[in-house]
Amino acid sequence: MATPLSAAALLAVLRAEGLTVHEVRDWRNHNRNSKGPWGPVHGVLLHHTVSSGTANSVDLCYDGHADLPGPLCHGVIDKKGEVWLVGNGRANHAGGGDPAVLKALTDESYDDRPPATHEHEGSAGAVDGNRAFYGFECINLGDGRDPWPEEQVEAMVRASAAICRAHGWSEKSTAGHKEWSDWKSDPTLPMPTLRARIAARLAHPASWSPTGSAPTNPEETTVALTDDDIKKIARATVTGAAGMKNPDDASVDWALSSFVGLTYKATRQIAADVAALRTKVDALAVGGVDLDALADRVADRLAARLAE
């Protein structure tokens, strides 16, 4: 439980956490305070927008729509991991939720996730979340196929950590909308994993940037090799294949030259085989042959040749 941050303080803590932050229109005075109280605050709720495109999503969250006036959150986190501040004060983002979840978040009295929610906006036992939570809408269609770039996820972690740090909260004061309302499914990310990352961040100063972590898509990582690196790899490959234990330079050069020559010859032969097989496949296709079965036989033949 805490007094909400001022607009200036919110901007400052987000930037201190290393985030790129944009101020949208009159966000500092844009709120729904006339419809109810703002604060005391108890935590941060994360959402997805069910929209695409930064400009479109930011405008939507600032203006809202006919059935739900804006602001629809305090900040929008785009795919690049940049934050767009659209509101300061009460915002139409959380709606009604479960009082047991509110207590668990306030007390930070749960293990890896809050108790299951059984309430939603308009249900008999729901309590007002718009007065109690900061909200960040994260641009994603929420269909399970729209990707979550690492830059965006890291920004979600940093934004949550910034507010938790400012109020002296732990990671357990951050939740997903789906954990607050049983009508919701956002965000389509595992919240325990996000909270673990927030906890790791809070263990360091706001200026900290993680290093040495595995890349999100390690198979796409490009490693620059020098000429010496390439020569070492090539020599290790050919000497290992030839069973050389203590080769001299002349032996290695001979083996490398032979290896390259044999590889070139094998590649030319495979290319010729493939061309011949394509001609046969084209002819067989006309005659109605089962091409799937034929493709399997071709693949087996090529694999056997490559293994030679």
HUGIMO-V957825 format. One record per backbone hydrogen bond with DSSP energy under -1.0 kcal/mol. CO is the residue of the C=O (numbers start at 1). NH is the residue of the N-H. If there is no record, write none. Layout:
# HUGIMO-V957825
co->CO nh->NH
co->CO nh->NH
This chain:
# HUGIMO-V957825
co->2 nh->41
co->6 nh->10
co->7 nh->11
co->8 nh->12
co->9 nh->13
co->10 nh->14
co->11 nh->15
co->12 nh->16
co->13 nh->17
co->14 nh->19
co->15 nh->18
co->20 nh->83
co->22 nh->85
co->24 nh->27
co->26 nh->29
co->27 nh->30
co->30 nh->88
co->32 nh->35
co->41 nh->2
co->43 nh->134
co->44 nh->175
co->45 nh->136
co->46 nh->177
co->47 nh->138
co->53 nh->57
co->54 nh->58
co->55 nh->59
co->56 nh->60
co->57 nh->61
co->58 nh->62
co->59 nh->63
co->60 nh->64
co->61 nh->72
co->63 nh->70
co->68 nh->65
co->71 nh->92
co->74 nh->86
co->74 nh->87
co->75 nh->137
co->76 nh->84
co->77 nh->139
co->78 nh->81
co->82 nh->78
co->83 nh->22
co->84 nh->76
co->85 nh->24
co->90 nh->32
co->91 nh->93
co->95 nh->129
co->97 nh->127
co->98 nh->102
co->99 nh->103
co->100 nh->104
co->101 nh->105
co->102 nh->106
co->103 nh->107
co->104 nh->108
co->104 nh->109
co->119 nh->182
co->120 nh->123
co->123 nh->126
co->127 nh->97
co->129 nh->133
co->131 nh->39
co->132 nh->42
co->132 nh->43
co->134 nh->45
co->135 nh->74
co->135 nh->75
co->136 nh->47
co->137 nh->77
co->138 nh->49
co->140 nh->50
co->149 nh->153
co->150 nh->154
co->151 nh->155
co->152 nh->156
co->153 nh->157
co->154 nh->158
co->155 nh->159
co->156 nh->160
co->157 nh->161
co->158 nh->162
co->159 nh->163
co->160 nh->164
co->161 nh->165
co->162 nh->166
co->163 nh->167
co->164 nh->169
co->170 nh->173
co->171 nh->174
co->173 nh->44
co->175 nh->46
co->176 nh->179
co->177 nh->180
co->177 nh->181
co->180 nh->98
co->181 nh->184
co->186 nh->178
co->187 nh->189
co->190 nh->194
co->191 nh->195
co->192 nh->196
co->193 nh->197
co->194 nh->198
co->195 nh->199
co->196 nh->200
co->197 nh->201
co->198 nh->202
co->201 nh->204
co->205 nh->208
co->217 nh->220
co->218 nh->221
co->226 nh->230
co->227 nh->231
co->228 nh->232
co->229 nh->233
co->230 nh->234
co->231 nh->235
co->232 nh->236
co->233 nh->237
co->234 nh->238
co->235 nh->239
co->236 nh->240
co->237 nh->241
co->238 nh->242
co->239 nh->244
co->248 nh->252
co->249 nh->253
co->250 nh->254
co->251 nh->255
co->252 nh->256
co->253 nh->257
co->254 nh->258
co->255 nh->259
co->256 nh->260
co->257 nh->261
co->258 nh->262
co->259 nh->263
co->260 nh->264
co->261 nh->265
co->262 nh->266
co->263 nh->267
co->264 nh->268
co->265 nh->269
co->266 nh->270
co->267 nh->271
co->268 nh->272
co->269 nh->273
co->270 nh->274
co->271 nh->275
co->272 nh->276
co->273 nh->277
co->274 nh->278
co->275 nh->279
co->276 nh->280
co->277 nh->281
co->278 nh->282
co->279 nh->283
co->280 nh->284
co->281 nh->285
co->282 nh->286
co->284 nh->289
co->285 nh->288
co->289 nh->291
co->290 nh->294
co->291 nh->295
co->292 nh->296
co->293 nh->297
co->294 nh->298
co->295 nh->299
co->296 nh->300
co->297 nh->301
co->298 nh->302
co->299 nh->303
co->300 nh->304
co->301 nh->305
co->302 nh->306
co->303 nh->307
